[in-house]
Every structure is written in structure tokens, then in C-alpha cells.
Amino acid sequence: MTRLASLWSYRGFILSSVKREFQHKYQSTLLGPSWAVLNPLAMILVYTLIFSQVMRAKLPGVDTTFAYSIYLCAGILTWGLFNEIVTRGQNSFVENANLLKKINFPRFCLPTIVVLNAVVNFSIIFTLFTAFLILSGHFPGWPFLALVPLLAILIFFAIGLGVTLGVLNVFFRDVGQFFAIFLQFWFWLTPIVYPVNVLPALIGKIVMLNPLAPLMAGFQDILVLGQWPQWITLIYPTILALLLCVQGMRLFRRHASDLVDEL
């Protein structure tokens, strides 16, 4: 509660940092913040046209034109949210070393800024994707509400992992380099571009040990099939997300006073 109170007292600093970073990203462009819409819109159109019209990709058991495109977007967009939080979180203290040395503020503001920036970016692109679902007649209906708890689990998982890696990366810089490589393998070991049911049974069971696999399956059930996720499969990633958050906070609390000295 004390940490939440300190973040609330510095909410002006946090929100202004989020706004400044968003504006800085597009300040030297002619179209400005419009690129925040144009880039994700182009990505959605490319996936839709290439996989539904050119490659005619199909999902096993789902005979609709846009099924694979929606399946791909469901995984890539949510992976992008996770990837941005974790990747930027692990570098949040190192990249802001000068700021930490010059200004006195709660250190946990930095991961908070990372999360809010990622959520803003995700909200823009996912709003466009939702509009595509509505216009193409593939909006899932009431199961769409289940995205809220699934996104919460994903974000807490990313926060716990990002903070843990962020602290470790201050003291052991190899952590960031290693995890960047590990993320590439993690992406392909997560059923994002392929469904689990196309894998051999044993391989499929191994892949589902990946804590992100049941989360991605939940997003895909909602957005592709219009079904509620299998809640029981989400117990495992939920518990792991909470454990990572607790571990990350303990590690941060223990070394918060040493971060500036090490940097």
C-alpha cells in the first residue's frame, strides 16, 4: 500500500512522462500521432490480405475466410504487449541511469511508465483490430469481455518478469542480452502462428507447459471461435504471474537503494 501511495503522489510525473514519450516518438514526423494509427492499421491489412486472400491459409476445423488472419493477430498483438513490457522493463533502470542519479523519485515509477506506455500502444492497435472484427462480422459477442481478465494476467506476468529482469540487469548486464535471444525462442514455442492441435500429441503437451500457451489459447478461443476461454487452464499462468510479481517486488525492495550506486 505504501508503494501504491507513493506512485499516486507522483502520478503527475508518471502521466507527463507517458505523454512526453508518446509525443517524442512522433515529433519529427509530418503526420505526427497519426502514425500510431497508420502503422497498426497497415499491419492488420497486410495480415488479412496475405493470409486470407493470397495464401488462402485455413485453420483446422474453422472454415471462414479470415479465421487464420484473426488467429494470427490475436496472438501477435497480445504477444506484442507482453514483449514490450518485458523488454522495456528489463532496461528501464539501465536506460534511465542519468535520471535516477539526478532526480529523487520512487524508483518504481519507471516500470509503471513502461507498463502505461505499452498499454496505450496496445489500446490503439487493438481498437483498430476490434473495429476490423465488427466490420468483417467476426465480433465474438459477450465472450469479448473475457479479454479483460486474460489481459490482466498477461500484464501482471509481464510486470513481474520485467521488474525481476530489470533489477538483475543492473548488476549483471548479460541478463538483458541473454533474454533478448531467449524471447525469440519463446515466441516460436508459443502457439501464435500455429495451432497446438497440428503438433504431435507429445510435443503439444510440452508446448502447453509454456505459461503463455494457455493465455494465447484463451485469446484465440475468444477472438477466433467466439467462445469463452477454458478458465481452468488459466490457473497455472495466474499463479505464476502472482509469484513473479511477488518475487519481483521483493527483489526490487531489497536492491532499490543499491541501484543508483551500481549504475
C-alpha positions in Angstrom: 0.0 0.0 0.0 2.9 2.4 0.8 4.3 1.8 -2.7 0.9 2.5 -4.3 0.5 5.6 -2.3 4.0 6.9 -3.4 3.1 6.1 -7.0 -0.2 8.0 -6.6 1.6 11.0 -5.2 3.9 11.0 -8.3 1.0 10.4 -10.7 1.7 13.8 -12.4 5.3 12.8 -13.1 4.2 9.4 -14.4 1.5 10.7 -16.7 3.6 13.5 -18.0 6.4 11.0 -18.8 3.9 8.8 -20.7 2.6 11.8 -22.6 6.1 13.1 -23.4 7.3 9.7 -24.7 4.3 9.3 -26.9 4.8 12.8 -28.3 8.5 12.4 -28.7 8.0 9.3 -30.8 6.3 11.3 -33.5 7.5 14.8 -33.0 9.7 14.9 -36.1 7.2 13.3 -38.5 4.8 15.1 -40.8 1.8 13.1 -39.8 2.6 13.1 -36.1 0.5 10.9 -33.9 -1.4 9.6 -36.9 1.4 7.1 -37.4 0.1 5.5 -34.1 -3.0 4.5 -36.1 -1.5 4.0 -39.6 1.3 1.5 -38.6 -1.0 -1.0 -36.8 -3.7 -0.5 -39.5 -1.2 -1.4 -42.2 -0.2 -4.5 -40.2 -3.8 -5.7 -39.8 -4.5 -5.1 -43.5 -1.3 -7.0 -44.6 -2.0 -10.0 -42.4 -5.6 -10.1 -43.6 -4.8 -9.7 -47.3 -1.8 -12.0 -47.4 -3.2 -14.9 -45.3 -6.8 -14.8 -46.3 -6.6 -13.8 -50.0 -3.1 -14.6 -51.3 -2.1 -17.7 -49.2 -5.7 -18.8 -48.5 -4.5 -20.1 -45.1 -7.0 -22.1 -43.2 -7.3 -23.2 -39.6 -8.1 -26.8 -38.9 -11.8 -27.1 -38.1 -12.6 -23.4 -38.9 -13.9 -22.8 -42.4 -14.0 -19.0 -42.6 -12.0 -16.6 -44.8 -10.5 -14.5 -42.1 -10.0 -17.2 -39.4 -6.3 -17.6 -39.7 -5.7 -13.8 -40.0 -7.7 -13.2 -36.8 -5.9 -16.1 -35.2 -2.5 -14.6 -36.1 -3.5 -11.1 -35.0 -4.9 -12.4 -31.7 -1.5 -13.9 -30.8 0.8 -11.3 -32.3 -1.0 -8.3 -30.8 -1.1 -9.8 -27.3 2.5 -11.1 -27.6 3.5 -7.6 -28.6 2.0 -6.2 -25.4 3.9 -8.8 -23.3 7.1 -8.3 -25.3 7.1 -4.5 -24.9 6.5 -4.6 -21.1 9.2 -7.2 -20.5 11.8 -5.9 -22.9 11.5 -2.3 -21.9 11.1 -3.3 -18.2 14.4 -5.1 -18.2 16.1 -2.0 -19.5 14.1 0.6 -17.5 16.7 1.2 -14.8 19.7 1.0 -17.0 18.3 3.3 -19.7 17.3 5.9 -17.1 20.5 5.9 -15.1 21.1 9.6 -15.5 17.6 10.4 -14.4 18.0 8.2 -11.3 21.2 9.9 -10.4 19.8 13.5 -10.8 16.2 13.3 -9.5 14.8 11.8 -6.4 11.6 10.0 -7.1 10.2 6.5 -6.3 12.2 4.1 -8.4 9.1 2.0 -9.2 7.8 4.9 -11.3 10.0 3.7 -14.2 8.4 0.3 -14.6 5.0 1.9 -14.2 5.7 4.3 -17.0 6.8 1.3 -19.2 3.5 -0.5 -18.5 1.3 2.5 -19.2 3.1 3.3 -22.5 2.7 -0.3 -23.6 -1.0 -0.3 -22.6 -1.5 2.9 -24.6 0.2 1.5 -27.7 -1.7 -1.8 -27.4 -5.1 0.0 -26.9 -4.6 1.9 -30.1 -3.9 -1.1 -32.2 -6.4 -3.4 -30.5 -9.2 -0.8 -31.0 -8.4 -0.9 -34.7 -8.4 -4.7 -34.6 -11.8 -4.7 -32.8 -13.2 -2.4 -35.5 -12.0 -4.9 -38.1 -13.8 -7.7 -36.3 -17.0 -5.7 -36.2 -16.8 -4.7 -39.9 -16.0 -8.2 -41.0 -18.8 -9.8 -39.0 -16.4 -11.7 -36.7 -17.0 -9.9 -33.4 -17.2 -12.6 -30.7 -20.0 -11.0 -28.7 -20.2 -11.5 -24.9 -17.0 -13.6 -24.7 -15.2 -10.4 -25.7 -15.5 -9.4 -22.1 -13.3 -12.3 -21.0 -10.3 -10.4 -22.6 -10.2 -8.2 -19.5 -9.1 -10.9 -17.0 -6.8 -12.5 -19.6 -5.1 -9.2 -20.4 -4.7 -8.6 -16.6 -3.0 -11.9 -16.2 -0.7 -11.2 -19.1 0.2 -7.8 -17.9 0.9 -8.9 -14.3 3.0 -11.8 -15.7 5.0 -9.3 -17.8 5.3 -6.8 -14.9 6.7 -9.5 -12.5 9.1 -10.8 -15.1 10.1 -7.3 -16.3 10.9 -5.9 -12.8 12.8 -9.1 -11.9 14.9 -8.8 -15.1 15.2 -5.1 -14.7 16.9 -5.3 -11.3 19.1 -8.2 -12.3 20.1 -6.4 -15.5 21.6 -3.6 -13.4 24.0 -5.9 -11.7 24.5 -8.5 -14.5 24.3 -6.9 -17.9 24.4 -10.3 -19.6 20.8 -10.8 -18.4 19.4 -8.4 -21.0 21.5 -9.9 -23.8 20.6 -13.4 -22.9 16.9 -12.7 -22.5 16.7 -11.0 -25.9 17.8 -14.3 -27.5 15.5 -16.3 -25.2 12.5 -14.2 -26.3 13.0 -15.3 -29.9 12.8 -18.9 -28.9 9.9 -18.2 -26.5 7.9 -16.7 -29.4 8.1 -19.8 -31.6 7.5 -22.1 -28.6 4.2 -20.3 -28.1 1.2 -21.3 -30.3 0.9 -17.9 -32.1 1.5 -18.7 -35.8 0.4 -22.4 -35.5 -2.4 -24.1 -33.5 -1.4 -26.7 -30.9 -3.6 -29.4 -32.5 -1.3 -29.6 -35.6 1.6 -30.8 -33.4 2.2 -34.4 -32.4 0.5 -35.1 -29.1 3.7 -35.3 -27.0 5.0 -32.0 -28.5 1.7 -30.4 -27.9 1.7 -31.3 -24.2 5.3 -29.9 -23.9 4.3 -26.7 -25.6 1.3 -26.2 -23.2 3.8 -26.2 -20.3 4.7 -22.8 -21.6 2.7 -20.4 -19.3 1.9 -18.2 -22.2 0.4 -21.0 -24.2 -2.9 -21.3 -22.3 -3.2 -17.5 -22.3 -2.8 -17.4 -26.1 -5.3 -20.2 -26.4 -7.7 -18.2 -24.4 -7.3 -15.1 -26.6 -7.7 -17.3 -29.7 -10.8 -19.0 -28.3 -12.4 -15.7 -27.8 -11.4 -13.8 -30.9 -11.4 -16.7 -33.5 -14.1 -19.0 -32.2 -16.3 -16.6 -30.2 -16.1 -18.9 -27.2 -15.4 -18.3 -23.5 -11.8 -19.4 -22.6 -11.2 -22.6 -20.7 -10.8 -20.9 -17.3 -9.3 -23.9 -15.6 -6.3 -23.8 -17.9 -5.6 -20.2 -16.8 -5.0 -21.2 -13.1 -1.4 -22.1 -13.9 -0.4 -18.8 -15.6 -2.3 -16.8 -13.0 -0.4 -18.4 -10.1 2.9 -18.0 -11.9 2.1 -14.3 -12.7 1.4 -13.6 -9.0 4.5 -15.4 -7.9 6.6 -13.4 -10.4 5.1 -10.2 -9.1 5.8 -11.1 -5.5 9.4 -12.1 -6.4 10.0 -9.0 -8.5 8.8 -6.7 -5.7 10.9 -8.5 -3.1 14.0 -8.3 -5.3 13.3 -4.6 -6.1 12.7 -3.7 -2.4 15.9 -5.5 -1.4 18.1 -3.7 -4.0 16.3 -0.4 -4.6 18.9 1.5 -2.6 21.8 -0.1 -4.5 20.5 0.6 -8.0 21.9 4.1 -8.3 25.3 3.1 -6.8 25.6 0.2 -9.3 24.6 2.4 -12.2 
